[in-house]
Amino acid sequence: MIEWNELGNDESDELMIDDVEFDHPLYILYSSGTTGLPKPIVHGHGNIILEHLKVLALHSDMGPSDRFMWFTTTGWMMWNYLVSGLLTGASLVLFDGDPASDGPDTLWKVVAEEGVTWFGGGAPWFSACRRAGLQPAERFDLTQVRAIGATGAPLPPDAFRWIYEEVSATALLSPISGGTDICSAFVGGNPLSAVREGEIPAPYLGCAIAAWNESGEPVVNEQGELVVTQPMPSMPVSFWGDAEGSRYRASYFEFFPGVWRHGDWVTFTEDRSCVISGRSDATLNRGGVRVGTAEIYRVVESVEGVADSLVVHLEAPGADDPGVLVLFVAHDGHGDEDDVVNSIRAKVRKELSPRHVPDEVHFIEVIPTTLRGKKLELPVKKILRGAQPDDVASRDSLKDPSALDPIVAIAATRN
């Protein structure tokens, strides 16, 4: 073993390289825990190298002249994705610490001072920059930035506009969507596809991705389940401790037998751009009107006074009962809470549908999210139905381990 402070000096041990099989385990990545307890996903050496070379060298057009930075924790798969930038010869710019240590534009200062050419971050972080009224290009020289990536959640249209108006009018914006399951993305940007507000430009090479309806038929211009119909390089080798593969198969291949169902709602256009509208197992379906949670957040979080939000639908057993739509809101301190609630309900009614106006609105200090910023919709839903928090989520994977406590208290009063 080589200690970090010994790396590169003359006393370091000689680097040893062993030949291994293509699918020899490279690392174990744990899923975010947004749908339950994290899954221990085993990825293979050749699988990841081939996938990341494809994405970074071709789709990202990255090379030795680039300085690559992605704002991520080491617990998010984007850290592994970032490290693979070395495969292209690019230099990596790493940030360790509070991203607001010098104010809300701390990271933009780093991007400018370190000459970052390819910068990425979580979609919620870009939205937070917009809500804070940041104007990075006004304060810093960002002319070297030629590409910007966003993931972790759907990037809303107003964040697209903010990036082009306040960061760079010329950079290639590449919103991507994938997961820890493949340590990559299914869809994203590339230098040859148009960038349209609110859309992800194209499927990635070697990825047979489609939207299927409930009958297992492909649909276009219609929301469907995101499926992958043929193997792609970085599908998991296995789950750790799942010797027979039963948990692996149950996670992806049971809904459509033999076909990978990822659990996202997606809508493809004729030219293969797409919109991801949230988890299919957390979609709100009231009175036959189906809306992805991402659409709810786009509307709710544009209301003044809302810093963040989370919504769940508690379905009722009777066909004529629409169930209860429960919205949790983190207040940013602007405006009276009653006024915020009234504004939310009016805007949802106008921009989505009367059926998706929340029945209950609860203000809490922190929205429960993973370390990667993903909202815990399904665990919260299960807690409201009476489940114990430690049975449906790992507190170690939460950004704030105490964030579920207010949900538990609210569930107790409801039940």
Secondary structure, 3 states (H helix, E strand, C coil): CCCHHHCCCCCCCCCCCCCCCCCCEEEEEECCCCCCCCCEEEEEHHHHHHHHHHHHHHHCCCCCCCEEEECCCCCCHHHHHHHHHHHHCCEECCCCCCCCCCCCCHHHHHHHHCCCCEEEEEHHHHHHHHHCCCCHHHHCCCCCCCEEEEECCCCCHHHHHHHHHHCCCCCEEEECEEECCCCEEEEECCCCCCCCCCCECEECCCCCEEEECCCCCECCCCCEEEEECCCCCCCCCEECCCCCCHHHHHHHCCCECCEEEEEEEEEECCCCCEEEEEEHHHCEEECCEEECHHHHHHHHCCCCCEEEEEEEEECCCCCCCCCEEEEEEEECCCCCHHHHHHHHHHHHHHHCCHHHCCCEEEECCCCCEECCCCECHHHHHHHHCCCCHHHHCCHHHECCCCCCHHHHHHHHHHC
